[in-house]
Amino acid sequence: MGLKDRFRQLGDKIGDAARDKDVDEPRVRTLPDPGDAAPQDLPLKPESRRPGDEERARIAAGLAALEQEGVDVDDLASIGAGFDRALTAWVSERSSDHEAIVERYAVAVGEHLSRRTDLAWEVVTDVFGTDLGVAAGDFVVVPSNLVAVRWMRRETGWIPSVVGHLVTLRTR
């Protein structure tokens, strides 16, 4: 069984377990898809490259959307409050695209880390695929993973402490 099949099988088990607990909707249906690459072709140690025009445009779009929401990416309390508001509103209404919300707050976390630490925006590839991250040497943070996991768990109040801890680990 390949890595991709194991991810899908584990995702199915998680979804079945959630349904067994009478949860309205399973929070996790599948795990990240590594794409079409064969598992042996994906790097065990994260590799990265500088962002290109497409990735810089994603970051700029996320920052513009955050600014429209009144979120200050230099202030962890502001990022946390914005995420908590967006998550709470989505849970009650489900009227907006949750992937766009996760993307915005991943950009907020990554940008905060890039401004406050020695971490810089990179395009990171590892066994889970390729995504925007912030990195310095072999220290890599993929903000979309941080945000998506907590989104699936419907967790609020985490940004100031978790991202604040990362800031204390890395200096400029």
The 8 nearest C-alpha neighbors of each residue, nearest first, counted from 0:
[[1, 4, 5, 2, 3, 8, 6, 38],
 [0, 2, 4, 3, 5, 38, 37, 6],
 [3, 1, 5, 4, 38, 6, 0, 37],
 [2, 4, 6, 1, 5, 7, 33, 32],
 [5, 3, 7, 1, 6, 2, 8, 0],
 [4, 6, 8, 2, 7, 3, 9, 1],
 [7, 5, 3, 9, 4, 8, 30, 10],
 [6, 8, 10, 4, 5, 9, 29, 11],
 [7, 9, 5, 11, 10, 6, 4, 12],
 [8, 10, 12, 6, 11, 7, 5, 13],
 [11, 9, 29, 7, 13, 28, 8, 12],
 [10, 12, 14, 8, 9, 13, 15, 28],
 [13, 11, 15, 9, 14, 10, 16, 8],
 [12, 14, 16, 10, 11, 15, 9, 17],
 [13, 15, 11, 28, 17, 25, 12, 16],
 [16, 14, 12, 18, 17, 13, 11, 19],
 [17, 15, 19, 13, 18, 14, 12, 20],
 [16, 18, 14, 20, 25, 19, 15, 22],
 [19, 17, 15, 21, 20, 16, 22, 25],
 [18, 20, 16, 17, 21, 15, 22, 14],
 [19, 21, 17, 18, 22, 16, 15, 23],
 [22, 20, 18, 19, 23, 17, 24, 16],
 [21, 23, 24, 20, 18, 17, 25, 19],
 [24, 22, 21, 25, 18, 17, 26, 20],
 [23, 25, 22, 26, 18, 17, 21, 14],
 [26, 24, 17, 14, 27, 18, 22, 28],
 [25, 27, 151, 24, 28, 152, 14, 17],
 [28, 26, 25, 29, 14, 151, 13, 10],
 [27, 29, 14, 10, 11, 25, 26, 13],
 [30, 28, 10, 7, 27, 11, 31, 6],
 [29, 31, 10, 6, 32, 7, 28, 27],
 [32, 30, 127, 33, 29, 6, 128, 7],
 [31, 33, 34, 30, 127, 3, 128, 6],
 [34, 32, 128, 127, 31, 3, 126, 35],
 [35, 33, 32, 36, 128, 3, 127, 37],
 [34, 36, 37, 33, 32, 3, 38, 128],
 [37, 35, 34, 40, 38, 33, 41, 39],
 [36, 38, 40, 39, 35, 41, 1, 2],
 [39, 37, 40, 41, 2, 36, 126, 1],
 [38, 40, 37, 41, 42, 36, 43, 126],
 [41, 39, 37, 38, 36, 42, 126, 43],
 [40, 42, 126, 38, 39, 125, 43, 36],
 [43, 41, 125, 44, 126, 45, 40, 46],
 [44, 42, 126, 125, 45, 41, 39, 46],
 [43, 45, 42, 125, 46, 126, 137, 124],
 [46, 44, 125, 124, 42, 123, 43, 47],
 [47, 45, 124, 123, 44, 125, 42, 48],
 [46, 48, 123, 122, 121, 124, 45, 49],
 [47, 49, 122, 121, 50, 123, 46, 51],
 [48, 50, 121, 122, 51, 47, 120, 119],
 [51, 49, 54, 121, 122, 55, 48, 52],
 [50, 52, 54, 53, 55, 49, 122, 56],
 [51, 53, 55, 54, 56, 50, 57, 58],
 [54, 52, 56, 51, 55, 57, 50, 58],
 [53, 55, 57, 56, 50, 51, 52, 58],
 [54, 56, 58, 52, 57, 53, 59, 51],
 [55, 57, 59, 53, 54, 58, 60, 52],
 [58, 56, 54, 60, 55, 59, 61, 53],
 [57, 59, 55, 61, 56, 60, 106, 62],
 [60, 58, 56, 62, 61, 57, 55, 63],
 [61, 59, 63, 57, 62, 58, 56, 64],
 [60, 62, 103, 58, 64, 59, 63, 106],
 [61, 63, 65, 59, 60, 64, 66, 58],
 [62, 64, 66, 60, 65, 61, 59, 67],
 [65, 63, 67, 61, 66, 62, 60, 68],
 [66, 64, 68, 62, 70, 67, 63, 61],
 [65, 67, 69, 63, 68, 64, 70, 62],
 [68, 66, 64, 65, 69, 63, 70, 62],
 [69, 67, 65, 66, 70, 64, 81, 63],
 [68, 70, 66, 67, 65, 71, 81, 77],
 [69, 71, 65, 66, 77, 68, 78, 72],
 [70, 72, 73, 74, 77, 69, 78, 66],
 [73, 71, 74, 107, 111, 78, 70, 110],
 [72, 74, 71, 111, 75, 114, 115, 77],
 [75, 73, 77, 72, 76, 71, 78, 111],
 [74, 76, 78, 159, 77, 79, 73, 158],
 [77, 75, 79, 74, 78, 159, 80, 158],
 [76, 78, 80, 74, 75, 79, 70, 71],
 [79, 77, 75, 81, 76, 80, 70, 72],
 [80, 78, 158, 76, 82, 77, 81, 75],
 [79, 81, 83, 77, 82, 78, 76, 84],
 [80, 82, 84, 78, 79, 83, 77, 85],
 [83, 81, 85, 79, 84, 80, 86, 78],
 [82, 84, 80, 86, 155, 81, 85, 87],
 [85, 83, 81, 87, 82, 86, 88, 80],
 [84, 86, 82, 88, 83, 87, 89, 81],
 [85, 87, 89, 83, 88, 84, 82, 90],
 [88, 86, 84, 90, 89, 85, 83, 91],
 [89, 87, 85, 91, 86, 90, 92, 84],
 [88, 90, 93, 86, 92, 91, 87, 85],
 [91, 89, 87, 88, 93, 92, 86, 153],
 [90, 92, 88, 89, 93, 87, 86, 94],
 [91, 93, 89, 94, 90, 88, 95, 87],
 [94, 92, 89, 90, 95, 91, 88, 96],
 [93, 95, 92, 89, 96, 88, 91, 97],
 [96, 94, 93, 97, 89, 92, 100, 99],
 [95, 97, 98, 99, 100, 94, 93, 89],
 [96, 98, 100, 99, 95, 101, 89, 93],
 [99, 97, 101, 100, 96, 102, 147, 103],
 [100, 98, 102, 97, 101, 96, 103, 95],
 [101, 99, 97, 103, 102, 98, 104, 96],
 [100, 102, 98, 104, 99, 103, 105, 147],
 [101, 103, 99, 105, 100, 104, 98, 106],
 [104, 102, 61, 100, 106, 105, 101, 99],
 [103, 105, 107, 106, 101, 102, 108, 100],
 [104, 106, 143, 142, 102, 108, 107, 103],
 [105, 107, 109, 103, 104, 108, 110, 61],
 [108, 106, 104, 110, 105, 72, 109, 111],
 [109, 107, 111, 105, 106, 110, 142, 104],
 [110, 108, 106, 112, 111, 107, 142, 105],
 [109, 111, 113, 107, 112, 108, 106, 114],
 [110, 112, 108, 114, 109, 113, 72, 73],
 [113, 111, 109, 115, 110, 114, 116, 108],
 [112, 114, 110, 119, 118, 111, 116, 115],
 [115, 113, 111, 112, 116, 110, 73, 117],
 [114, 116, 112, 113, 111, 171, 166, 117],
 [117, 115, 171, 170, 118, 169, 112, 113],
 [116, 118, 171, 170, 169, 119, 135, 113],
 [119, 117, 134, 135, 113, 133, 116, 112],
 [120, 118, 133, 113, 134, 121, 117, 135],
 [119, 121, 133, 132, 134, 113, 50, 118],
 [122, 120, 49, 132, 50, 133, 48, 47],
 [121, 123, 131, 47, 48, 50, 130, 132],
 [122, 124, 47, 129, 130, 46, 132, 121],
 [125, 123, 129, 46, 128, 45, 47, 130],
 [124, 126, 45, 42, 127, 128, 41, 43],
 [125, 127, 41, 128, 42, 43, 33, 38],
 [128, 126, 33, 125, 31, 32, 129, 124],
 [127, 129, 33, 125, 124, 126, 34, 130],
 [130, 128, 124, 123, 125, 122, 127, 131],
 [131, 129, 123, 122, 132, 124, 128, 141],
 [132, 130, 122, 121, 123, 141, 120, 133],
 [133, 131, 141, 121, 140, 120, 123, 122],
 [134, 132, 120, 119, 118, 140, 121, 139],
 [133, 135, 139, 118, 119, 138, 140, 121],
 [134, 136, 118, 138, 137, 117, 119, 139],
 [135, 137, 138, 134, 139, 118, 47, 46],
 [136, 138, 139, 135, 134, 45, 44, 46],
 [139, 137, 135, 136, 134, 140, 118, 133],
 [140, 138, 134, 133, 137, 141, 135, 132],
 [139, 141, 133, 132, 142, 134, 138, 109],
 [140, 142, 132, 144, 143, 131, 133, 139],
 [143, 141, 105, 145, 144, 109, 140, 108],
 [142, 144, 105, 146, 145, 141, 147, 102],
 [143, 145, 147, 142, 146, 141, 148, 105],
 [146, 144, 142, 143, 148, 147, 149, 141],
 [145, 147, 143, 149, 144, 148, 105, 150],
 [148, 146, 150, 144, 149, 143, 145, 101],
 [149, 147, 151, 150, 146, 145, 144, 152],
 [148, 150, 152, 154, 146, 151, 147, 153],
 [149, 151, 153, 147, 152, 148, 146, 154],
 [150, 152, 26, 148, 149, 153, 147, 27],
 [151, 153, 149, 154, 150, 148, 26, 147],
 [154, 152, 150, 151, 149, 155, 86, 90],
 [155, 153, 149, 152, 150, 156, 157, 151],
 [156, 154, 83, 157, 153, 82, 149, 86],
 [155, 157, 158, 79, 83, 154, 159, 80],
 [158, 156, 155, 160, 159, 161, 154, 79],
 [157, 159, 79, 161, 162, 160, 156, 75],
 [160, 158, 75, 163, 162, 161, 157, 76],
 [159, 161, 163, 158, 157, 162, 164, 156],
 [162, 160, 164, 158, 163, 159, 157, 165],
 [161, 163, 165, 164, 158, 159, 160, 166],
 [164, 162, 160, 166, 159, 161, 165, 167],
 [163, 165, 167, 161, 162, 166, 160, 168],
 [166, 164, 162, 168, 167, 163, 169, 161],
 [165, 167, 163, 164, 169, 168, 116, 162],
 [166, 168, 164, 165, 169, 163, 170, 116],
 [169, 167, 165, 166, 164, 170, 116, 163],
 [170, 168, 166, 116, 167, 117, 165, 171],
 [171, 169, 116, 117, 168, 166, 167, 115],
 [170, 117, 116, 115, 169, 118, 114, 113]]
